[in-house]
Amino acid sequence: MKNRPRIITVANQKGGVGKTTTAINLATALAAIGERVLIVDIDPQGNASTGLGIDRQDRNVSSYDVLTGVMGIAEAAMPTAVPGLSIVPSTLDLLGVEMEIAGAPDRVVRLRNALRDGNGAPYSYVLIDCPPSLNLLTLNSMAAADSVLVPLQCEFFALEGLSQLLQTVDQVRRTINPNLTIQGIVLTMFDGRNNLANQVVEDVRAHMGDKVYETVIPRNVRVSEAPSYGKPAILYDLKCSGSQAYLQLASEVIRRERRLRAA
């Protein structure tokens, strides 16, 4: 497909793992190095939209309209304060979308069809921010995606949650999207002073090998503060350790994508 973007869904069924923070900062970092990026926010909480400074009162068109077929991707996309980065925002209307489309034969591929109809142009990357659950919205995201990026908090139950998510990816691959891959696993909220966090890093790398990014996102106050100012951390404080880590992650993502395309 001409001008087709790479579509990456950022997913984890657990909340509080840095999923939305990873989506908006990775998107910002990609835009900062010249990529044209679109975030599709399909989490009813709308944190990605808020974190990029899109007020709720300004979300006249949203991903709800895309999933219900009222609007196309191009009409729903809004520019953000980050040059080269646009977003299809989320609203609380998404809470009812599952019931609205549950009986439709194309209910799992609504987002994929919308992205194909729009031909993806003018974006080189589309990042989809999912809700923290394995529901119809997340399945739409995985059906539309080329790959899944998994933020994983450095905590005791990390591998248990990862196992469930990988099973879902396998199921989607078998039934809806045979080309879906794991783009990578990014370890988040890492505190090097914590012995457990170091053990989690070792365990995840031992189980998942080169699927785990070399870049580890540290626990960082400035990254946590940024969304309350409607800014990605990279704009809020470029020099903080969290922002620098997301810039490194963006470079790693692009290197992986180039290897995939060359394979």
Protein Blocks (a to p, Z undefined) as FASTA:
>chain_A
ZZiacddddddfbghkopmmmmmmmmmmmmmnopacddddfbfklmmmmmnopafklmmb
cfklmmnomacfklmpccdfbehiacddddfklmmmmmmmmmpmklmmmmmmmmmmnnop
acfbdcddddfbddfklmmmmmmpmbdcddddddfklmmmmmmmmmmmmmmmmmmmmmbc
cfbacdehiafklmklmmmmmmmmmmnmmmpcfbdcdddfklmmmmmnopafklmommbm
klmmmmmmmmmmmmmmmmmmmZZ
